[in-house]
């Protein structure tokens, strides 16, 4: 799949490589069975072989990812679960998968919007479910945009930097994914510490008057 998409990008020039990557990423957001990361790697390879600027490929890829994700989110926001009765959404947004994602929302809140960027099988269901449960659009864009700002440039630039070695491209991309996963875990740990401190402060505040009252007696 990577070789075929890359070959198509190398067969065109001008604005067409950007346009093709943009269209594929939009289609990925709507359920096209092409891994998004493969499209980003192909875009990086097109830049490596001189068919595109790596800077503009990153910008176009970032835009395509955000627009594709936003379409899925707005479908859930506007039409809700009625969309799941239509093909291909009936396959992409199965009721079991939606219920699973809702459970993750209850556990992790809006943070799941950030984490979904690194969970390929759950990206679209998470964004769709976010729309159905009433997440604000600006909140969705914030979390999804931050995640895309980490992953999209990393993958495109890795492919651009090691374009002459396809196996190395894939290996570096996997390593980048591992680094991103560690980064996410660190953020989660920081969030947990902050949550615990906020939770502990009211309890400390409540004990203070008691101590003061005891001293007066």
N, C-alpha and C positions, 0 to 999 in steps of 0.2 A: 504493500500500500504506500509506503514511504517513497519507494523508487518511482512508482507510477505518478504520484502527485508531484514529486520533484521534477520528473521529466516534463510534465505539462507546464510547470513554471519556467523551466529552462527553454521551452519552445516558443515563449512569447517574450515581449520586451515592452519598454515604455511603462505605461500605467497598468498594463494587463496583469503582471505578477501580483501587484498589490490588490487589484480588483478581485482576482481569483482567490487569493488568501482570505480576503474580506468575505466573499460570498460563501466559501466553505465554512468559515468560522460561524457565520450567521446560521447556516444550515445545521452545523453541529449543535448549536443551541436549541434547534427545533427537532433534534433526534436523529440527524443523519449519522449512520453507523460508521463514522470516521473519527478516530481518537483525536481530540483537540490538540494534544501534545504533538502528534504526528504532523499536523498542519503547521504548527509553530516551528518544528524542526525543518520542514520543507521550506518555509519562508526564510529561515536562517541560511539554508543551503543556497537558495536563490541569490541571497546577498553575497554569500561566499564566492559564487561563480560569476559575480558581476552583473546579474540581471536586475538587481535592486540595491538600494541603499539600506544598510542594516538599521540605521536610525529610523528611517521612514517605515521600514518593515516592522520594527517594534511598535511604532506609533499606530500603524494600520492594524496590526495584530491586537494590540491593546484595545483599540476602538471596536474591532469586530467581536472580541470576547465580551466586552461590556454591553454592546448593543444586543448581541445574541442572548445573553443572560437576562437583560432587561425585557426582551420580548416574552420570554418564558414567565418571568415574574408578573408582567402586566396581563398575560393570559389568565393566570391564576387570580389576579386582583379583579379583573373585569368579569370573567365568566365562571370562576370557581370550578367545582367538581364536574359541571356539565361538560367541560372540555374533554374529560376522560372517556366520554362515550364515543368520541370521534377517533378515527385512525389518522396518524400514527400515535396520537396521544394516549389511546387506550393501552398501548403496549408500554409506552414510556412512563406513564403515570398510573401504574396499577394501584388498586386500593390498598393492597398489602404494603407496597413501597411507601405510599403516602402516609399510612398509619405509622409506619416505622419512623419516617422523618418527623412526624408530629411529636412522637415520643422523644426524639432527640431535641426538638425545640423546647419541650417542657424541661428537659434536663439541663441544656446548655444555653438556652435563650438565643439571642441574636448572634452570638459567637459562631453558631453553626454556619452562618452565612460566609464567614471567613474560612472556616475549615473545609467547607464544601468544595472550594477551589482545588483542594488536594485530594479529593475523593471522586475520581472520574465517574464511577457508576451512580453516584448520588447527586451530582451537580444539578442537573435539570430538575429532578424531583424536589430538591431542597428549595431551589429558587421559585418553583411553581407553588409549593406549599407555603412559602413565605408570603406570596401574594394572597393565597386563600385565607390565611389567618390574620390578615390585616397589618402586616409590617409596613411601615411608612417607606415610600419609594426612596427618599433621601437616606434613610437608614440602610436600606438594601444596597444602594450605590456606594455608600461609605465602606461597608464591610467587604463587598465584592470587589470594589475598586482597589482597596488596600491589598487584598490577596492577589489580584491580577498584576498589581504593580510589582509584586515580589516574583511571581512565577513567570509571567510572559517575557520580560526582558532577559531573565536568566536562561530560559530555554532557547529563545531565538539567538541570543549571543553565543551560547555554547555551541550551537550548530554552525554559526558563522565562524567561530574561532577554530573549530576542528573539522571543517567541511570536507577535507580530503580523506578523512578516515571515518566511514559510516559507522563502523563498530564502536569507535571511540566516541562519536557523537552520542550514540545511544547510551554508552557507559557513563559519560559525563552527565547526561540528562538524568539518569538514575541517581547519580551522586548528588546532583542539584536537588532532586526531589527529597533525598534523605536529609540534606542540609535544611531544606524548608521545613520538613517534618520536625526536626530538632528545634528550629526557630519557633514553630507553633507551640511546641511543648513548653518552651521557656516562657512564651507569652501567657500560656495557660497557667503556669506556675505563679507568675507575677500577679495575674488576675486573682488567683486563689488566695494569695497572701493579702492582697488589698481587701478582698471580700471578708476575710477572717478578721482583719484589723477593724473594719467598719462594724462588723458584728460584735466585736468585743468591747468597743468603746461605750455603747449604751449601757452594757452590763456593769462596766467600771463606774460609769456615772451614777448608776442606781445605788451602788454600794457606798459611795462617798457620803451622802446625807446620813445614812445609817451610822457610819463611823462617827460623824460629827455629833449626832444625837446621843450616841452612847457616851461620848466624852463629856457632854453637858450633864448627863445623869450622874 
